[in-house]
Amino acid sequence: MSPLLASRPRLMPQVQCAHKKGSGSTKNGRDSNAQRMGVKVYGNQAVKAGGIIIRQRGTSFHPGNNVGLGKDYTIYSLIEGKVCFEDNTHKRGTKRVSVYPAGDDAPGNGSKQNAEFVKGKYFAKREAARQAAAASAE
């Protein structure tokens, strides 16, 4: 080997690696499933024994005749019959849900409160109010 080559430092070949950096983790990115609350069976509709009438948090509706209240405040039917929404006589300003046998003339089956919770009428009433407001604006 020549003295010129021997005096030069030897270069070692270098291997290049990927330049990607490790990505950080995030504490977000998850969500819980919907709870599916609300009225499941409306006024004057038939319900079977054990059928869920209302899923709620707290007692927005109180249990009446022939219904039970679950530990998560679910109101369910104890007998087969028709659902009836009525005013709570024990506590003003609250509503009560009862179930009466299908052929029975229930105390609340023709009441104003029950008519409000008949599904078709409940939404039709809201639509009529919107149309009246639109007509008065013109």
Secondary structure per residue as TSV (DSSP state, phi and psi in degrees):
chain	resnum	aa	ss	phi	psi
A	1	M	-	360.0	142.2
A	2	S	-	-76.6	152.3
A	3	P	H	-63.7	-26.5
A	4	L	H	-67.2	-43.0
A	5	L	H	-72.0	-32.2
A	6	A	H	-71.4	-28.1
A	7	S	H	-80.6	-19.0
A	8	R	S	-79.2	141.9
A	9	P	-	-68.3	145.7
A	10	R	-	-82.7	134.2
A	11	L	-	-96.3	127.0
A	12	M	-	-88.7	136.7
A	13	P	-	-67.5	136.4
A	14	Q	-	-104.5	143.4
A	15	V	-	-101.2	126.9
A	16	Q	-	-87.1	135.8
A	17	C	-	-106.9	173.8
A	18	A	-	-65.0	147.8
A	19	H	-	-97.1	10.7
A	20	K	-	-70.1	139.0
A	21	K	-	-97.2	154.4
A	22	G	-	-67.7	135.4
A	23	S	-	-84.6	144.4
A	24	G	-	-77.3	159.8
A	25	S	-	-89.5	159.2
A	26	T	-	-118.1	151.1
A	27	K	S	-97.3	-0.8
A	28	N	-	-98.8	-160.7
A	29	G	-	90.9	22.7
A	30	R	-	-144.6	158.1
A	31	D	-	-151.7	155.3
A	32	S	-	-92.4	159.7
A	33	N	-	-72.4	155.2
A	34	A	-	-64.9	151.8
A	35	Q	-	-91.2	-17.4
A	36	R	-	58.1	55.7
A	37	M	-	-85.6	170.0
A	38	G	E	121.3	-177.1
A	39	V	E	-78.4	125.7
A	40	K	S	-99.1	-33.0
A	41	V	S	-127.2	123.9
A	42	Y	-	-89.8	177.6
A	43	G	T	-61.5	143.7
A	44	N	T	65.4	12.3
A	45	Q	-	-96.6	148.8
A	46	A	E	-76.4	147.0
A	47	V	E	-140.9	143.9
A	48	K	-	-89.0	163.5
A	49	A	T	-63.6	130.3
A	50	G	T	88.4	-4.0
A	51	G	-	-73.7	140.1
A	52	I	E	-77.6	129.8
A	53	I	E	-99.3	-48.1
A	54	I	E	-138.9	135.8
A	55	R	E	-108.2	126.5
A	56	Q	-	-149.5	163.9
A	57	R	S	-107.4	113.8
A	58	G	S	79.0	177.5
A	59	T	-	-98.8	78.4
A	60	S	S	-67.9	-39.1
A	61	F	E	-115.9	136.7
A	62	H	E	-98.7	150.7
A	63	P	E	-73.4	140.0
A	64	G	-	-112.9	-136.2
A	65	N	T	-78.5	137.1
A	66	N	T	61.9	26.5
A	67	V	E	-130.2	157.5
A	68	G	E	-117.7	163.0
A	69	L	E	-120.3	118.0
A	70	G	-	-77.0	170.8
A	71	K	T	-68.7	-20.1
A	72	D	T	-98.9	21.8
A	73	Y	-	67.4	20.1
A	74	T	-	-74.9	131.1
A	75	I	E	-97.3	126.4
A	76	Y	E	-132.8	158.0
A	77	S	E	-83.4	141.4
A	78	L	S	-97.8	-20.0
A	79	I	S	-132.1	168.6
A	80	E	S	-86.9	132.9
A	81	G	E	174.1	-153.9
A	82	K	E	-110.9	142.6
A	83	V	E	-80.3	142.1
A	84	C	E	-137.4	124.6
A	85	F	E	-97.0	130.3
A	86	E	E	-142.9	164.8
A	87	D	E	-70.1	143.9
A	88	N	-	-82.4	115.0
A	89	T	S	-74.0	-20.3
A	90	H	S	-85.4	-26.1
A	91	K	S	-140.4	114.9
A	92	R	T	-64.8	144.4
A	93	G	T	83.4	4.0
A	94	T	-	-116.5	158.5
A	95	K	E	-107.8	153.1
A	96	R	E	-126.5	144.3
A	97	V	E	-115.9	129.5
A	98	S	E	-130.2	162.0
A	99	V	E	-126.8	130.1
A	100	Y	E	-119.9	149.8
A	101	P	-	-54.1	147.4
A	102	A	T	-58.2	-41.5
A	103	G	T	-81.9	-11.1
A	104	D	S	-75.5	140.6
A	105	D	-	-82.4	94.3
A	106	A	-	-71.7	150.8
A	107	P	T	-58.3	-32.6
A	108	G	T	-108.2	6.5
A	109	N	T	-65.8	-23.3
A	110	G	T	-110.1	8.7
A	111	S	S	-73.4	162.4
A	112	K	H	-62.8	-42.5
A	113	Q	H	-62.5	-41.6
A	114	N	H	-65.7	-38.2
A	115	A	H	-64.5	-32.0
A	116	E	H	-67.3	-29.4
A	117	F	T	-100.2	10.6
A	118	V	S	-74.7	126.4
A	119	K	H	-53.7	-51.2
A	120	G	H	-62.7	-42.5
A	121	K	H	-71.3	-32.5
A	122	Y	H	-60.9	-44.6
A	123	F	H	-83.5	-28.9
A	124	A	H	-66.7	-36.4
A	125	K	H	-62.6	-42.0
A	126	R	H	-65.6	-41.1
A	127	E	H	-66.1	-38.8
A	128	A	H	-63.9	-38.2
A	129	A	H	-65.6	-38.1
A	130	R	H	-65.0	-42.6
A	131	Q	H	-66.7	-37.8
A	132	A	H	-65.7	-39.4
A	133	A	H	-66.9	-37.9
A	134	A	H	-68.5	-37.5
A	135	A	H	-68.0	-38.0
A	136	S	H	-73.2	-26.0
A	137	A	H	-73.9	-26.2
A	138	E	-	-80.0	360.0
